[in-house]
Amino acid sequence: MSIKVGQKRPPSSECVCVRGISLISVRAFLSDDDEWCRQMAERLFTINQAAAQHLAFSFGMPSDAPAVASLSGLVPVAQQQGDAEMRMSGAAGRKKRSKYTSNSCLQCKHKKRKCSEVRPCAMCVMEGTSDRCLSEAKDVTLSTTIQNRREAFFQDLEDQDAALRSLKDTSIHSGVNITLVRPLWELGFDVSALFKAFRILPLDLKAAMDEAVDLVRKVMRSRLTANPAYKAVLTQQQEFGRLSNFSEERDETQMQVDEIEDRFDQIASDGRWGHGRWLSVEFDSNLHCRRLRIGDDVADLLGCHHSEILSRFFCHDLVHSMSEYEVLVAWTCVLLSSFGKQAAWYMRVVTSDTCGRKGKLYLKCTLHKSFDEEGRQFGYTIVFDPASVEEFHLFKNRFLPPAMRTTGPEDVDDATKRESIVFMRRLRISSEDRLSHLTGLVKGWIQEMKSLHPTLRSQP
C-alpha cells in the first residue's frame, strides 16, 4: 500500500472503537501506529536529504553524500545542472545581507530603519534622539554627578565605555572619524549636529584629516617604547578618538606631587592662572574623563550661573554661536598642535544681559596640556582671554582663501548660515573656497611633519 505525505493512515483492523476493548487490541494499535510514524520519518528524511544535496550542488558546495538524486524524479538531473550554472553566474553579483538586529530600539522600530546593537544606537545619535533610544535591554545612562557649583564628575567607567562604543558605532555608520567628534563632544558640543555636519565633508578633506590623525597616532606610539603599559592604554583609547599626548621633556617648573587629587587641585585653581577664566578636565589612568572644574569668573564671562554652565555642558548644549566652519577650524588647530603642549584658537560668544539685550564677545582660547612626572597626560585646561574683533578676524583669515577674508564685524546669524557645511558644499564651484583651502593647509602640515619628524622620514 503506497502512502503519500499528508495522507491519513487508515485505521488498523485490530483497533475497534467499542466499549470494552481488550488490552491486546490496544497494544497492537500502538505498535502499528509507531511503525507507521517510523516509515513516514524515514521517507521525509530521504526527501530532505535529497533537497539539501540539490541545494549544495546548485551553489557549488562540497557534499558528503553521493551524487544528487533527482528528488524522487521530480527534477531532472540536466535541469539541476543548468540551474546550478545559472546560480553560480549570479552569485558574484549577489550582495551579502547585513547582520540582522533582533533588538531594535523603539525609535528605529517606529520609523522602520536599521538599528545597531549599542545604546544609544547610531541612527538615534545622528538624529538627536539619544535620550529616547530605548529597548528591552538595559538602556545606557549618560548622566553625571554635580559635586558643587564649580565641579562635576563624569559618569562612571562602565557607562562612559558604553557611550564611547555608541560614539564609535555612529562614527563607522556615518563615515566620520571618531577623533573629529570625541573632543568636541567632551567639550559640550551637540554630537548629533556634529555628525550631520561632518558626514558631508568633501572626500579630499576627510582623507587629509584621516591621514593627519594616523600620523599623530604613529608618533605618539613611537614615543612610548619604554613604557609598554601606558602604550597599551593609549593605543586602546586612540581607537575611541583620544589623541592624548606624551611629553618626553620633563617640566622642571611643575611641582611634583604623588597624589592625583593634589596634582589636579594645583592645575585647576585661580591661583595657577591668575584669574578665574578657565575650564579644567581631568583624566583617569585609562585616559577617560574623570572630573570637570570651572573657574570663578567663567559664569560672569558667559553671562549665566555656574550650575547652568555645568548642566548645559553635560547635556551637550553649551556652544551655539560658533559656526560649523569655526568649529572645524578650532579642531584643526588642536590637531596641528598635537606634538606641543599648547594649542590656541579664537571664538565668538553671544551674550545677553538681564534686559535681554544681546552682545558679542570675542575670546582667545588656549589649551594647556597637563603632564605628570613620567610625561603622561592627565588632563588639560582651557584658558579664556578677552580679544578684539581685529584679533579674531586675523586668526580666522589664516583659514580662509584671500577672496573671502574679512576685517570688520559681521552678523552672527548670517556668518553661521554661510559657514555651515551644507552651504559651503553647495557653493563649492572653484578651488577658492573654505573647505579646499582648509584641505590644503592640512596636507601641507602632513608633508612638513613627514620631513621633520624622524619617525616618519622613511614613510612615503
Salt bridges, closest charged atoms under 4 A:
ASP32 OD2 - ARG9 NH1 3.09
ASP33 OD1 - ARG9 NE 3.80
GLU35 OE2 - ARG38 NH2 2.37
GLU42 OE2 - ARG38 NH1 2.59
GLU127 OE2 - LYS111 NZ 2.22
GLU127 OE1 - ARG113 NH1 2.35
GLU151 OE1 - ARG291 NH1 3.59
GLU151 OE1 - ARG293 NH2 2.50
ASP161 OD1 - HIS288 NE2 2.71
GLU186 OE2 - ARG182 NE 2.95
GLU186 OE2 - ARG242 NH2 3.07
ASP204 OD2 - ARG428 NH2 3.07
GLU211 OE2 - LYS450 NZ 3.02
GLU261 OE2 - ARG290 NH2 2.88
GLU261 OE1 - ARG291 NH2 3.08
ASP265 OD1 - ARG293 NH2 3.04
GLU282 OE1 - ARG290 NH1 2.99
GLU282 OE1 - ARG291 NE 2.96
ASP284 OD1 - HIS288 ND1 4.00
ASP296 OD1 - ARG150 NE 3.00
GLU308 OE2 - ARG312 NH1 3.71
ASP317 OD1 - HIS320 NE2 2.69
GLU326 OE2 - ARG348 NH2 2.88
GLU326 OE2 - LYS396 NZ 3.03
ASP353 OD2 - ARG357 NE 2.92
ASP372 OD2 - ARG376 NE 2.99
GLU373 OE1 - ARG263 NH2 3.60
GLU374 OE1 - ARG376 NH2 3.43
ASP385 OD1 - HIS275 NE2 3.80
ASP385 OD1 - ARG277 NH2 3.25
GLU410 OE2 - ARG348 NH1 3.30
GLU410 OE2 - LYS396 NZ 3.35
GLU410 OE1 - ARG418 NH2 3.46
ASP414 OD2 - ARG418 NE 2.78
GLU419 OE2 - LYS396 NZ 2.59
ASP433 OD2 - ARG428 NE 3.48
